[in-house]
């Protein structure tokens, strides 16, 4: 390890109205990559990634001031909990008890409710070993917060691997009462650079044969349907915008893509979920995860009303989100993988965003063919 290269540092980012200080923690590895995380919302504020010529740009949407994060703009970069995505009518039954959680998306609950993990202050500390440099953030979600049962002790660790341009996210949680948990990160990516314009020209590949169709209120029907022969099929590299304006019911309902994909999994541990290539810079991002589902969101509701760190307005499609998670509304669909966490159990989830540069015309390696390298067995979330 070279401590002059692999470093972690912090500085004041802003103050909340009650004068609590929000800090920005920056991680740097010796491959030319750096990431900045806020202890407000456990937000991923920026990720600077080099291309083949070693020129680095920030590849996630974000803001240079605290006020825009406090305003809750589109969950940009935030850690999502206690339950990512939607719960129909904010209702679920657990062990015979009906729980009503906050309804903040019409009649439904979205991303943890009105004051989810994205709006909380997190304790933090630097964590380092010979493989990575990172920051661990911790939050205690009290029993009854947003209507959820159980006091939940949750932590998320962002780390940069020292020998590759990989950003690793590790989640853990424990509870004192049966509850439901579904954690993810809600970063919007644009591999051409934050504020560079549309991301709809990126090529996307998703390792999934099935997806969950949406009803009119963006709640999945609960059924898993095949992607084959539909606009939902990203099993081979496909430009995000190629079919986004096709007038199918699913794309009209979501105003683009905002769907859970059922990932193809043959074993536990990290499995490749998606691969993205930006055709001009040739930056590549692979997402590997222990989660069963991936939510692909094409930035449909970015409307030009907010400007990012570069000063450019964020418009529809200027960034896309790939959110590894359990299925939306799964507490109300017992045939889907369970999100129930009980006392004595530990919730665990790991995802890695692996960045590189495309050097060949075939951009599809890693999905539908033997993966590059062997994924370690880290267990399921």
PyMOL commands that set and color helices and strands:
alter all, ss='L'
color gray80, all
select helices_A, chain A and resi 66-70+88-90+117-119+145-147+240-242+249-254+330-332
alter helices_A, ss='H'
color red, helices_A
select strands_A, chain A and resi 7-15+21-28+34-38+44-50+56-58+79-80+86-87+91-94+97-100+109-110+123-128+132-141+152-161+166-175+179-180+184-185+203-206+208-214+220-226+238-239+258-263+271-277+283-289+293-297+321-325+340-341+347-357
alter strands_A, ss='S'
color yellow, strands_A
deselect
rebuild
show_as cartoon
